[in-house]
Amino acid sequence: MKKLPKLYTDFAKYYDKLESQYRDYALETRWLEKLLESHGCKNVIDISCGTGNHISGLVQSALKVDSKREFYAMDASEEMVQVASAKLRKLGSGSEVLLGDFLKMPLRQSSFDSAICMYWSLAGLSHEQVRALFSEVRSILKVAGLFVFDVENSEGIKENLLNEPFIDSFFDDEGKSVIRANLSRKIEPDLVDWHAYYLFEKGGVSELINDNMKLKFYSKSDLSRLLSESGFSISGVYSSPFIEYREHSPSIYFVAQKHE
Ligand SMILES: C[S@@+](CC[C@H](N)C(=O)[O-])C[C@H]1O[C@@H](n2cnc3c(N)ncnc32)[C@H](O)[C@@H]1O
């Protein structure tokens, strides 16, 4: 597997502080909950759970209504698995968080009613790898199983943020100041090279650590084709939770179902 960026490993402990400004996890979780409910899903796996925001949100709402739904999560980063596991333990949930690669799933075939893969987790994958991912997801789903994921939209690249450095985070970690600066450059029409510079400062001593990730942007038509070639039918395409797809939105959310 390709080396993961530090955002998902060394800095997993800061992930929520850095990234939750870009996501409405509560809204996404309500939307996912509605989809799982309307499809009668008895279990769900988050195959790239990160710090576990979606799965813990789903667990929390299930606890309120005494639901029997089962929750599973997986991530390729050990540090993310630790953060997500701690979040679930705090809720008193016995849900398991596995360490695993979604391109080589360590999971039983045809065992899930639904799988989710949220917040641009496909970002670094080529079309061939996306095809491999869809095939892996198909193999763990039961027939009619639901697959929900979102990607960055090639029509929605925020050109105004390219080539301009910007600081998006500044917070305190037990007396240590943490600052993140970003610089993104488009290196192909659908590929953005993102660099992050983390500056740490405590007691007048500073440290600078850099991070990098290639963000691939996908088109609605390419992914629709890959899904249908991989044995899925598409039940809905959205720009954000509850909002039907509109051109040029930054993200595309797909709701697909495994067919026979
Ligand atoms: C942008 S984060 C999204 C995390 C979470 N889904 C969220 O909404 O916050 C992408 C996640 O995908 C995980 N990931 C990347 N490649 C993976 C792979 N091959 N298998 C499983 N997880 C992977 C990363 O470790 C990271 O936690």
The ligand as an SDF file (V2000), in Angstrom:
LIG
                    3D

 27 29  0  0  0  0  0  0  0  0999 V2000
   -9.8030   12.0890    4.2730 C   0  0  0  0  0  0  0  0  0  0  0  0
   -9.7070   10.8170    5.4440 S   0  0  0  0  0  0  0  0  0  0  0  0
  -11.4260   10.5030    5.7640 C   0  0  0  0  0  0  0  0  0  0  0  0
  -11.6510    9.8600    7.0970 C   0  0  0  0  0  0  0  0  0  0  0  0
  -13.1180    9.7530    7.5060 C   0  0  0  0  0  0  0  0  0  0  0  0
  -13.8520    8.9090    6.5980 N   0  0  0  0  0  0  0  0  0  0  0  0
  -13.7580   11.1250    7.5970 C   0  0  0  0  0  0  0  0  0  0  0  0
  -14.8110   11.3330    6.9970 O   0  0  0  0  0  0  0  0  0  0  0  0
  -13.2340   11.9650    8.3340 O   0  0  0  0  0  0  0  0  0  0  0  0
   -9.2350    9.3950    4.5020 C   0  0  0  0  0  0  0  0  0  0  0  0
   -9.0450    8.1600    5.3340 C   0  0  0  0  0  0  0  0  0  0  0  0
   -8.8450    7.0490    4.4630 O   0  0  0  0  0  0  0  0  0  0  0  0
   -7.8680    6.2050    5.0410 C   0  0  0  0  0  0  0  0  0  0  0  0
   -7.2930    5.4020    3.9670 N   0  0  0  0  0  0  0  0  0  0  0  0
   -6.4560    5.8100    2.9770 C   0  0  0  0  0  0  0  0  0  0  0  0
   -6.1210    4.7660    2.1870 N   0  0  0  0  0  0  0  0  0  0  0  0
   -6.7710    3.6810    2.6980 C   0  0  0  0  0  0  0  0  0  0  0  0
   -6.8250    2.3010    2.3230 C   0  0  0  0  0  0  0  0  0  0  0  0
   -6.1340    1.8340    1.2590 N   0  0  0  0  0  0  0  0  0  0  0  0
   -7.6080    1.4660    3.0570 N   0  0  0  0  0  0  0  0  0  0  0  0
   -8.3130    1.9360    4.1260 C   0  0  0  0  0  0  0  0  0  0  0  0
   -8.2690    3.2200    4.5450 N   0  0  0  0  0  0  0  0  0  0  0  0
   -7.5160    4.0840    3.8310 C   0  0  0  0  0  0  0  0  0  0  0  0
   -6.8920    7.1650    5.6770 C   0  0  0  0  0  0  0  0  0  0  0  0
   -6.0500    6.5550    6.6440 O   0  0  0  0  0  0  0  0  0  0  0  0
   -7.8430    8.2020    6.2600 C   0  0  0  0  0  0  0  0  0  0  0  0
   -8.2170    7.8900    7.5690 O   0  0  0  0  0  0  0  0  0  0  0  0
  1  2  1  0
  2  3  1  0
  2 10  1  0
  3  4  1  0
  4  5  1  0
  5  6  1  0
  5  7  1  0
  7  8  2  0
  7  9  1  0
 10 11  1  0
 11 12  1  0
 11 26  1  0
 12 13  1  0
 13 14  1  0
 13 24  1  0
 14 15  1  0
 14 23  1  0
 15 16  2  0
 16 17  1  0
 17 18  1  0
 17 23  2  0
 18 19  1  0
 18 20  2  0
 20 21  1  0
 21 22  2  0
 22 23  1  0
 24 25  1  0
 24 26  1  0
 26 27  1  0
M  CHG  2   2   1   9  -1
M  END
$$$$
